[in-house]
Amino acid sequence: MTSSHGSRPKHLSSSPFAPPVEEVLEVFEVGDRVCHDLYGLGSVSAVDSHAVTVDFGAQSVRIKPPFAKLQHL
């Protein structure tokens, strides 16, 4: 359920349910060494507001958030 502004409704303190957990997006910088579950080891070659580009040697892949399969080394 969303409010008219497109965000979630306010969590009531009297609610028996836990408040929703906010996602924490990882921050990557150019030159960071990373590991991807599908592509393997790589290095971040570019960062913009919508994705990171990672050079895996044989190919460069643009990965959008959330970065579920991408970990810092």
Phi and psi in degrees as GROMACS dihedral restraints (atoms count N, CA, C in turn):
[ dihedral_restraints ]
;  ai    aj    ak    al  type     phi  dphi    fc
    3     4     5     6     1  -126.3    20    10
    4     5     6     7     1   156.0    20    10
    6     7     8     9     1   -84.4    20    10
    7     8     9    10     1  -178.2    20    10
    9    10    11    12     1   -66.7    20    10
   10    11    12    13     1   -18.1    20    10
   12    13    14    15     1   -91.5    20    10
   13    14    15    16     1     0.1    20    10
   15    16    17    18     1    86.9    20    10
   16    17    18    19     1     2.2    20    10
   18    19    20    21     1  -103.9    20    10
   19    20    21    22     1   172.4    20    10
   21    22    23    24     1   -73.2    20    10
   22    23    24    25     1   151.8    20    10
   24    25    26    27     1   -68.2    20    10
   25    26    27    28     1   158.1    20    10
   27    28    29    30     1   -63.9    20    10
   28    29    30    31     1   137.3    20    10
   30    31    32    33     1   -77.8    20    10
   31    32    33    34     1   128.1    20    10
   33    34    35    36     1   -84.2    20    10
   34    35    36    37     1   134.2    20    10
   36    37    38    39     1   -65.2    20    10
   37    38    39    40     1   -23.2    20    10
   39    40    41    42     1   -85.1    20    10
   40    41    42    43     1    -2.4    20    10
   42    43    44    45     1   -69.5    20    10
   43    44    45    46     1   138.8    20    10
   45    46    47    48     1   -77.3    20    10
   46    47    48    49     1    -8.6    20    10
   48    49    50    51     1   -95.1    20    10
   49    50    51    52     1   147.1    20    10
   51    52    53    54     1   -70.7    20    10
   52    53    54    55     1   147.4    20    10
   54    55    56    57     1   -65.8    20    10
   55    56    57    58     1   153.1    20    10
   57    58    59    60     1   -64.9    20    10
   58    59    60    61     1   143.5    20    10
   60    61    62    63     1   -83.9    20    10
   61    62    63    64     1   129.3    20    10
   63    64    65    66     1   -82.9    20    10
   64    65    66    67     1   136.8    20    10
   66    67    68    69     1   -71.5    20    10
   67    68    69    70     1   139.0    20    10
   69    70    71    72     1  -109.0    20    10
   70    71    72    73     1   114.4    20    10
   72    73    74    75     1   -85.5    20    10
   73    74    75    76     1   136.6    20    10
   75    76    77    78     1   -71.9    20    10
   76    77    78    79     1   150.3    20    10
   78    79    80    81     1  -108.9    20    10
   79    80    81    82     1   125.2    20    10
   81    82    83    84     1  -112.6    20    10
   82    83    84    85     1   147.8    20    10
   84    85    86    87     1  -124.1    20    10
   85    86    87    88     1   155.6    20    10
   87    88    89    90     1   -58.6    20    10
   88    89    90    91     1   132.1    20    10
   90    91    92    93     1    98.4    20    10
   91    92    93    94     1   -12.4    20    10
   93    94    95    96     1   -63.0    20    10
   94    95    96    97     1   136.3    20    10
   96    97    98    99     1   -86.3    20    10
   97    98    99   100     1   132.6    20    10
   99   100   101   102     1  -135.3    20    10
  100   101   102   103     1   164.5    20    10
  102   103   104   105     1  -129.4    20    10
  103   104   105   106     1   132.8    20    10
  105   106   107   108     1  -116.7    20    10
  106   107   108   109     1   140.0    20    10
  108   109   110   111     1   -59.4    20    10
  109   110   111   112     1   -32.4    20    10
  111   112   113   114     1   -98.0    20    10
  112   113   114   115     1   -42.4    20    10
  114   115   116   117     1   -94.0    20    10
  115   116   117   118     1   -19.4    20    10
  117   118   119   120     1    94.7    20    10
  118   119   120   121     1  -147.1    20    10
  120   121   122   123     1   -81.2    20    10
  121   122   123   124     1   142.7    20    10
  123   124   125   126     1  -159.5    20    10
  124   125   126   127     1  -178.0    20    10
  126   127   128   129     1  -133.1    20    10
  127   128   129   130     1   134.9    20    10
  129   130   131   132     1   -69.5    20    10
  130   131   132   133     1   123.9    20    10
  132   133   134   135     1  -106.7    20    10
  133   134   135   136     1   -20.8    20    10
  135   136   137   138     1  -155.8    20    10
  136   137   138   139     1   147.0    20    10
  138   139   140   141     1  -133.2    20    10
  139   140   141   142     1   131.1    20    10
  141   142   143   144     1  -133.9    20    10
  142   143   144   145     1  -176.7    20    10
  144   145   146   147     1   -71.1    20    10
  145   146   147   148     1   -14.9    20    10
  147   148   149   150     1  -112.9    20    10
  148   149   150   151     1   -12.7    20    10
  150   151   152   153     1  -171.3    20    10
  151   152   153   154     1   172.2    20    10
  153   154   155   156     1  -120.9    20    10
  154   155   156   157     1   146.2    20    10
  156   157   158   159     1  -106.8    20    10
  157   158   159   160     1   126.6    20    10
  159   160   161   162     1  -118.3    20    10
  160   161   162   163     1   131.2    20    10
  162   163   164   165     1   -93.0    20    10
  163   164   165   166     1   115.4    20    10
  165   166   167   168     1  -102.5    20    10
  166   167   168   169     1    19.6    20    10
  168   169   170   171     1    90.8    20    10
  169   170   171   172     1   -73.1    20    10
  171   172   173   174     1   -77.5    20    10
  172   173   174   175     1   -22.2    20    10
  174   175   176   177     1  -155.0    20    10
  175   176   177   178     1   156.9    20    10
  177   178   179   180     1  -109.4    20    10
  178   179   180   181     1   135.0    20    10
  180   181   182   183     1  -126.6    20    10
  181   182   183   184     1   133.7    20    10
  183   184   185   186     1   -93.4    20    10
  184   185   186   187     1   120.9    20    10
  186   187   188   189     1  -115.9    20    10
  187   188   189   190     1   126.2    20    10
  189   190   191   192     1   -93.9    20    10
  190   191   192   193     1   152.5    20    10
  192   193   194   195     1   -70.0    20    10
  193   194   195   196     1   155.6    20    10
  195   196   197   198     1   -74.7    20    10
  196   197   198   199     1   147.6    20    10
  198   199   200   201     1   -91.3    20    10
  199   200   201   202     1    60.1    20    10
  201   202   203   204     1   -62.8    20    10
  202   203   204   205     1   -35.1    20    10
  204   205   206   207     1  -101.4    20    10
  205   206   207   208     1     9.5    20    10
  207   208   209   210     1  -117.3    20    10
  208   209   210   211     1   125.0    20    10
  210   211   212   213     1  -125.3    20    10
  211   212   213   214     1   145.8    20    10
  213   214   215   216     1   -69.1    20    10
  214   215   216   217     1   149.4    20    10
